[in-house]
Amino acid sequence: MSTWLSKEWFDETRPLWSGIALPFDLSARLQYEITGGPERVVATYWVLGDGRLLDSGPGVVADPDTTITIAWDDAQSIERGELDPSVAFMQGRLKVAGSMAPVVALLPATRTNDGHDLRRRIAAVTDF
């Protein structure tokens, strides 16, 4: 079990995406800014190509297509499966800058059985 958002956590959870094909050929560079946690802002990134996770980690990605900002508690609730990302988005708790296309494409995928299963598997190896 590794600490959420640590380099070790990304290394441990990245293989869990293996075999998870999103229902579209999405390619995007996503920057996440998680605010209000132990540090003022925690930056993480996800790189998707042809509907698969290619890379992820703590830090900043060059030239992001989309930047998503969310509060620490809301991000943890999503990761635990307690808050639906679509609900967070509709309530303005998940804010988007840049291209909306990746978010519009990803939100429905979070509601699939594969999406729910992936979130459960990630939460099972995460120390929040």
Secondary structure, DSSP 4 states (H G I P E B T S, - for coil): -EETTSHHHHHHHGGGGTT---SS---EEEEEEEESSSSSEEEEEEEEETTEEEEEEES--SS-SEEEEEEHHHHHHHHHTSS-HHHHHHTTSEEEEE-SHHHHHHHHHTTSHHHHHHHHHHHHTEE-
